[in-house]
Amino acid sequence: MKKILMWMLAAIPMLCSSQSGFAQVADTEKANPYFHTSDMPDMLHFLPAPPDTTGEHFAHDVMRYFWGKQQRLNPERAAIAMRDAEYSLDCIIREFSEPFGLKISPTETPEIYRLLRDGTATAEKIGTLPKKHYMRKRPFMRFQEHMLSSWEEDELRHNGSYPSGHTILGWSSALLLSEINPARIDTIMARGYMYGESRVIVGAHWQSDVDAGRLVASVAIAKLHTSDRFLKQMQKAREEFAKKTKGKNWAEADGSVDPADASQFTTLAEAVPDAIMEIRYYGTYNFVGDRIDGYLEPTALLTKRAADSLRAVSDDVKAQGYRLKIYDAYRPQMGVDHFVRWAQNIGDTRMKSYFYPDLDKSVLFEQEYINERSGHTRGSTVDLTLFDMATEKELDMGGTFDWFGPESHPDFCGNPETGQYTGDNSKSPTGRSITAEQFRHRMILRQAMMRHGFKPLSSEWWHFTLKDEPFPDTYFTFPVKQLK
């Protein structure tokens, strides 16, 4: 964790907040916009005015301002927001190359670079009129507080807040790059969305400024598609991308799999139709207390190989009178990142009494309850329990899913290798225990999973990974939702 934080903080460059034009990277050509400002749509004709300070929409802006200040307490997110404060094409290239799937540069990818340079230079013009017309006071000015990116303050005091220029830059870049590489649209647009949120976090913009910036950028990109020169350049950019990647993405350069590719995954509701789905991280009943990032729908995904083996487990336990109940399967990296941010926020203990009453939250990293990487993200790990068809209830395992403590260990009160109950509860810090029947129930699940190629985890009775997992070195990034 410390290494990651140091890397992110060290990555903060000498920032340039100038909004008079892009700081170009090693490029002798100036931007050549596809349209003049006078040729772009007049946003004053249909863009709503910024919220009145006495209305409910402004109250939402104020709430989001304080949300942004809370986000500054997270060192990783604060570092990203600081990097995003740089208003330049340098920043876009640096921050979007990885989600895009290819390193962008004026020398290595000149056609993609040219499209991005000229396209965003055109898009930024559409926000000029409303910015000057409204000259909205920025949140750091209204609250008389310093921004996180304090070097911007002097210039921004004389620059209208509505709509957000940074958001126009980030959102238009995301739209352009998604069109070049549509296979990565989820990760590209997620980064574009985060780019706008960064402006709320540093205190430069209200949420409504950011929302308006996304709308304005979308209108600008739609206008670009009426330019023949733009369409020809887009084609050149796409051809260059195909040639550079040869059908692969940047993440495959070392021979690994593209982490944004879900083609080898399947939906468990279809692959294992007898299983019951209770996707805890789509809801709020989990150790965080919120829906987890990347869980867009209440479904479960797994690699096809792991799903085939899980179907065999399902058939096995069904013959014994049980059904599988799935809590979690594939978990995108953004979900793991959400766990990390939550663990760093020591003050958020809303769900402590339900999931970690015996632990101080500060030890979650030290005791490896929270990690920066998860086997779930490789796509062949599943968290599950058994449902008793006779009683129509979950089988009593003597502890809840995601309980942080030794009581969740498979060897708690028994020997999982022999299946023998011992009653030894000495590991429990508060003398908790489980019964012989509860231990036996855990063993029914464990033995069925192991019979069909899954290996257990030593710290969680509900957690199993396919031994022969197909992607042991790939941590996938696509969100959890129904696969087409």
Helices and strands as residue ranges (DSSP letters): H 2-10, G 37-39, G 43-45, H 56-71, H 75-84, H 89-100, H 110-123, G 124-127, H 128-134, H 139-142, G 150-152, H 153-156, H 165-180, G 182-184, H 185-202, H 207-224, H 228-245, G 250-252, E 265-267, H 268-271, E 276-277, G 280-282, E 301-303, H 304-318, E 322-328, H 333-344, H 352-355, G 361-363, G 375-378, E 381-388, E 393-394, G 406-408, E 414-415, E 420-421, H 436-451, E 454-457, E 460-466
